[in-house]
Amino acid sequence: MRIASSVTSVSWIPSEAVTGTMKAPMLLGLTHYDDPPPERLDDLAGMHAAGRFRFANRLAAWIDVDEHGEVRDAGYTGGGLIATTDLRLGTRTVRLPPLPWPDIRDEPEIGLDAVRFVQTSGGRTNAPMPRRISRPPYVMVASPPVWTTLALTIRTDGSADFEVLGATRFPRHWIYGPDGTLAQKSGLADYRSWAGDTSAEHSPWAQHDQRVLIADAETALERELSTLIMRRGSRPRLRKVAAGEAVTRQGEPGGELYLVLDGMLAVEVDDAAVAEVGPGAIVGERALLDGGRRTATLRALTPCRLAVAAAGEIDRSALVELSRGHHREDAMRV
């Protein structure tokens, strides 16, 4: 019997994620930010052809199990995809082909009742990215590499799970599980540190990977409320928070709701961390429902960008439903 499964990362550039000199081509319309990928991957090849993401790493694999429940064979399918970069020069569009690097696939680790697969996929776009760096020649034009390293474990009972082992700090990476639905997100799109790291020597192709913070994907209600907050007619107030800074403090009054645009927050109750939340999460509803006092401290684990919504901007019934859906920890009462 053959059992197949997969995990896929899709890497894209969110609005306002680019800073410094590379923001100019975006503002001038020479190139573009990306719309968020869908909540479910139904046609990765079609998305690639339409240029709806920058990079994708599809780790697909299979195992053959005999009548005794033992693994007899295993192998990889899938692979990496990099989109063509379109530069708009007046009325002309110049298509720049990508520069993929060869996929790295570990030999399948076959155990008694499971097989583990690990795949790295990535490379460079061919887009020019003039920027300063801290070492000779002090100016670079070629884009830095992008990659993700994914692990997939397939069990003989048909179940599977996955893990993000490494990735570049930019752009945003969304992770889709075996059923094709969005499951996780990279917690921070750090353009500055990524843009200064130009060499393949600091990549898995030279036995050097990078760990990244990973957050669970937000709920469907949070996605709905996020759209309301960001597109309600006027631009929401944005708040930048440094790593280590408290956004809210337990016991203090509070009348605002926060949408995490970028970065990771720790939820602390009685000085103990009980959960972590990342991009797409909406927090702060408990104070709006429970007498206006914060019942937890929110502390930035990384630099964060937050959109702020006042209490009256969200329907109370939606806040009640949002609170019911927050089962990260029973102690989480923001």
LINQUI-V114605 format. One record per residue. PSI is psi in degrees with one decimal (* if undefined). OMEGA is omega in whole degrees, 0 to 359 (999 if undefined). NEAR is the number of other ideal C-beta (glycine too) atoms within 12 Angstrom. Layout:
psi omega near
PSI OMEGA NEAR
PSI OMEGA NEAR
//
This chain:
psi omega near
132.3 178 19
132.4 177 19
126.0 181 30
151.2 177 25
177.9 182 37
162.4 167 34
142.3 186 44
134.2 170 46
138.4 176 51
124.8 185 45
130.4 187 47
163.1 184 32
108.9 180 38
159.3 175 32
135.3 177 25
12.3 181 22
-21.7 182 33
139.1 180 31
168.5 174 25
-151.5 187 19
-27.8 182 21
-6.5 177 32
-26.6 183 22
-47.2 179 16
-32.6 177 26
-46.0 183 26
-31.9 181 16
-7.2 179 15
10.2 178 16
-36.6 175 23
-167.9 193 33
159.1 165 25
174.6 180 25
145.0 168 29
149.6 178 17
140.8 175 29
167.1 181 36
166.0 177 23
-18.9 179 24
136.6 178 20
107.3 177 32
-22.4 184 15
76.6 181 17
-41.3 180 30
-40.5 178 18
-39.9 176 15
-39.7 179 30
-45.7 180 28
-33.0 181 14
-0.6 179 17
35.3 185 27
1.5 173 29
170.5 179 43
-45.2 182 47
152.7 171 47
142.9 176 47
106.3 179 48
105.6 175 37
102.2 177 44
139.0 185 32
169.5 181 40
156.5 172 27
146.7 173 37
126.2 184 22
131.8 181 26
-176.9 184 14
-14.7 178 9
2.8 180 11
18.3 181 18
144.6 180 19
125.7 179 30
-25.2 181 19
162.3 180 18
154.1 180 32
168.6 181 23
150.1 160 31
-168.8 179 20
-157.2 182 28
-171.9 184 30
155.1 177 39
134.8 175 33
133.3 183 33
152.1 170 38
142.1 178 26
126.2 177 29
122.9 174 24
125.5 180 23
114.0 181 18
91.7 185 15
-122.2 179 10
-1.7 182 7
149.8 173 10
123.0 179 17
125.4 182 18
121.9 181 18
116.5 181 25
150.0 181 16
169.6 178 29
77.4 182 24
147.3 172 28
154.5 182 25
137.2 176 18
141.2 175 31
121.3 180 31
119.3 175 29
152.6 173 23
132.4 181 15
134.0 177 26
104.5 185 20
119.5 177 25
-167.7 182 16
-39.4 184 13
17.0 181 20
158.3 175 29
133.8 180 34
133.5 180 32
143.2 178 40
129.8 182 31
133.3 172 41
134.4 178 39
142.9 178 42
-158.6 182 42
-151.7 179 36
148.5 163 32
167.5 179 33
13.5 183 24
135.7 175 33
135.4 180 21
74.0 180 36
128.2 182 20
158.9 178 30
144.6 172 19
168.6 190 23
5.0 181 15
161.9 180 12
141.3 5 9
10.7 175 13
-11.4 173 13
132.6 177 18
147.1 178 24
-37.9 181 19
146.3 179 23
148.6 174 36
160.3 178 35
158.3 173 41
140.5 176 51
164.3 164 46
149.2 173 52
118.6 185 39
147.5 174 52
141.7 179 32
128.6 176 45
122.6 177 31
128.5 182 39
158.2 182 24
-16.4 177 27
1.9 178 16
-10.1 179 18
164.8 180 18
151.9 170 30
170.0 188 23
168.5 181 35
144.4 172 27
112.1 183 40
-25.9 181 29
162.6 179 33
162.2 171 42
157.0 182 43
-5.9 178 35
147.6 358 37
-150.7 176 44
134.8 178 47
123.7 173 50
138.1 186 47
127.0 181 43
131.0 184 39
-174.6 183 29
-28.7 180 28
2.7 177 19
2.9 180 24
150.4 179 20
126.3 184 32
-35.8 185 31
164.5 177 34
149.0 169 43
142.2 189 41
-22.0 187 40
126.5 173 40
94.2 189 43
88.2 184 33
-42.1 187 33
-50.1 182 24
-34.8 179 22
-43.8 183 37
-24.9 179 33
-4.1 181 25
104.5 193 28
-11.7 194 29
145.3 173 17
-12.5 178 22
-22.9 179 12
54.3 184 22
166.4 178 31
-22.0 178 33
-11.6 172 23
29.3 178 15
35.8 179 13
112.9 179 20
172.5 180 26
131.8 173 30
145.7 177 18
153.5 175 37
134.4 182 33
133.2 179 30
149.0 173 36
147.2 178 28
150.8 179 30
167.8 179 33
166.3 177 25
-37.9 179 20
-40.7 177 26
-39.1 177 37
-40.8 179 25
-44.7 180 23
-31.1 177 35
-43.3 178 33
-40.7 179 20
-44.9 182 24
-41.8 186 33
-20.9 187 28
32.3 184 15
7.3 177 18
-36.9 176 9
145.9 182 12
130.0 181 14
156.9 174 28
132.9 180 20
146.0 179 21
128.3 175 28
136.5 184 21
131.3 179 28
154.9 177 16
132.2 181 21
-14.4 182 16
144.1 177 22
128.3 176 25
-45.1 174 41
160.1 176 39
135.9 181 21
131.9 178 28
-17.8 181 21
156.8 177 20
151.7 179 17
136.0 180 33
24.0 183 24
154.6 178 32
146.8 183 43
132.3 171 44
122.7 180 43
114.7 177 42
-36.0 180 38
141.4 179 39
177.6 183 41
137.1 177 40
140.7 170 48
138.9 176 39
119.0 184 40
129.7 175 31
123.1 183 27
44.0 177 14
9.6 178 16
130.9 178 16
126.1 182 22
-14.3 181 27
165.1 173 30
140.6 178 32
154.1 184 44
-159.8 186 42
135.5 181 43
-18.6 180 41
145.8 174 44
126.2 185 46
158.4 178 49
-0.3 187 47
-26.5 184 41
-37.0 178 33
-33.4 180 32
-21.7 181 35
-26.7 190 28
51.0 171 20
9.7 174 14
11.9 178 19
135.4 178 21
128.1 180 34
8.4 174 34
162.0 173 40
133.3 172 33
121.3 183 44
135.1 182 33
122.7 174 35
-24.7 178 29
171.2 167 32
138.3 185 29
150.9 168 41
127.8 184 34
143.5 168 38
137.1 187 37
131.5 177 31
137.1 178 34
161.6 185 19
-41.2 185 22
-4.7 183 13
-13.7 181 27
133.2 179 35
137.6 184 19
-37.5 180 16
-34.1 177 14
-36.8 178 28
-39.4 178 32
-44.9 179 18
-39.6 178 21
-44.0 180 35
-40.1 179 30
-31.4 182 15
-8.2 181 22
88.9 180 33
26.3 180 14
-43.3 175 27
140.9 177 19
-28.7 183 13
-8.2 183 22
105.7 180 32
82.6 184 33
* 999 44
//
